[in-house]
Amino acid sequence: NNITVKCDPLNPGDDHHGILKARFLASWASWRGNYQTKEVDKVLYDFQKDGSRYDKFFPDWIPNSIASNICKPKRKVEDKGKVEDATQDSVVFTSNNTAVHEVFDRCIKVWDSVYKSRAYVHVFEQDGISVHDLVESRNIVHYISDGYKEYARWEDKLFEKDPDGSGKPVIKDKAVENDEQLTIATELKELMNREMYIRQVDAR
């Protein structure tokens, strides 16, 4: 069954009220129409480049986070040899966004309210689902929500401009809060400095 839920993937956040800013973690754009690859690449680059309208929602610790594909529509031939596209140009954008924690939190809040009065518990028990299973499922959803909120709390930028003007990325110390972030920042720095490569080992 299809389910529609409400969350704001462009939520700017509010520190005063404890509202976390939304971030795009990984995304996919499916283009349908007579698009050129360079056109699609430019749009996606402009979408998440520094200084763009949506730049603050794309953290630099996930570079080039939008994958894409182009689907060429079938063509049909009208009378008198006139060729027309069978469908109009369109694009579908799918994203893994930290804002989805809003949905999980609402579900948990409702679940806690219902479970407090043990409402409908007997219905699940009749179907062979124990109270332990229900609580475990609730905790799993809570764990997933906490994971999204953890990423939402991370700094947008792990790097800052080099004061020497060399153009090389400099890791922002205050943005690194744990070993995972340090590992990501180090690997990205090596990648941007072109220091990360595969060595061929002589097997002889």
N, C-alpha and C positions, 0 to 999 in steps of 0.2 A: 504494500500500500504506500502511496505517496504521502509524505508529510511535509508541510510547510511550517517553518519556524521563524521567529523574529529575532534578529540580532543586527548590530550595526558594525559592518566591517571597516567603516571609516570613523569610528568613534575616537575623537581627539583625546578623550580621557579628562579626568579632573582630580588632581591630587588632593584638593580640599575635601572632596566628598568620597575619596577612596575609589574612584572609577578608573579602571585601567585603560590605557590606550590600546586600540586594536592594532595588530600587525599581521601582514601577509607573510606566511611561512613558506608555502610552496603553492604555485598556481599553474594553471593550464588554460591556454586560449585556443579554441578550435575555430578556424576561419573557414567560411564556406563562400566561395565566389572566385572570381578571376583576379586573385591577388598574386603579387610577386613576393618572393621570399624576402627581398631587400626591403620592401614596404612594411611587411610584418615585423621584421627585425628592428626597423627604425621606430615603429610605433611602440613596441615593447621596451626598447631602450629609453625612449623619451618618457615613458610611463614611470620608470623607476630611477632615472638618473638623478644626480645631485642637483637640487634646486627646483625640481619639478613639483607640481602641485601635490603629488602622491608620494614624494620622496620619504617623508617622515613615517610612512606606513610600511616601507620596505627597508628593513635593517641591513646594514652592510655585511653582517655575518652570515647572510645567505645571498651570495652574489648571483645575479642572473637567475632569479628564482621563478621565472615564468617560462614554462615549456610551451611549445605551440605546434600546430600542424595546419596544413592547408588542404581543404577538400575541394576539388574541382567539380562543379555541378555538371550533371548531364545536360546535353544540349538537344534541343528539338528543332525540327525544320518545319516552318510554316509554309503556307501556300506561296507560290511564285519564288521558291528557293530562299526565302528569308529565314535566317537562322537566329533563334532567340534562346537565352538561357532558360532552363526549366524552373529555376528558383532564383530568388533575389539574394543579394549579398547579405551575409550575416556573420556574427561572431558570438560564441558562447564562452564565457569566462568562469572557470571553476577554481575556487581557492580554499586552501586550508588556512583559516584565519583564527587568531586567538580570541576573537569576539564570540566564538561559539561557546565559550565558557559561560556566557550569560544564559544560554539555553539550558546547559547542564545544571547551573545553580538554581534556576527556576524549578526544574524537575525535582531536584533534591529538596527544595523548600516545600513543594507540594507533597512529596513523598513523606517527609518528616511530619507534616501536619496530619496526613491521613493515618500514618502508622501510630501516631501518638494516641489516637482513640481506637486503634486496632481495627479500623474500618476495612472491610473487604478482605481481611486476612483469611477468613474461613473459605472464601472463594478459591484462593490460591492453594490452600491446604487440601481442598477437595480434588484439585488437579495434580496433587503430588508435589507441590512446591512448598518447602518448609519455610518457617520464619527465618531460619539461619540463611537459607538461600536468598531470601528477599533482602536481608540486611547486607549480605555479601555483595549482591548486585548494586545496591545503593552505594556501598563503599567504593566499588570499582568506578562508578560514574564520578564520585567525588574525587578519586585519585586522578582520573583523566582531566577533570576540570582544574585541579591544582597544577597539573602539568602545563596546561595552556596559560594559566595565570602566571606561572613562573617565567615563561618565555615573554609574556607581556610586560613583566617588570624589568627585563633586561634593557640596558642602554641601547639606543638606536645605532649608535656608531661605536665600534670598537677601536677605530683609528682616528687620528687627528693629523692636521697638517704639520709637516716637518718645519720647525722654526728656521732651519738652515736654508730652506727653499730648494732642497735637492729633489723634491717630488716623491721621495720614498715614503711609504706608509709608516707611521709611528703608532704603536699600540697605546691607547689611552688607559693609563693605569687605573683611574677611578671607575672605568667601565668594566674592568675585569674583577668579578666577585668570587669566582670559583675556578677549580682546575679545568672544568669542561670549557669555560669561556677562554681560558688561557690557551688551551690546546687549539681551539678553533681559531683564535686570533693569530697564533704562531703559524699555523698552516696557511692561513689566508695571506699573511705577510710574506711567507716564502713563495707563495703562488704569484702574488703581485710583483715581487722582486725577481720573478723568474728563476728562483733558486730551487724550486721543487721540480724534480725530474726523475726519470727512471734510469737507474744505472744498469748497464748490461754486464753481467758477471761472466767471466770466462770459465767455462765448466771444465776446462782441461786441468 
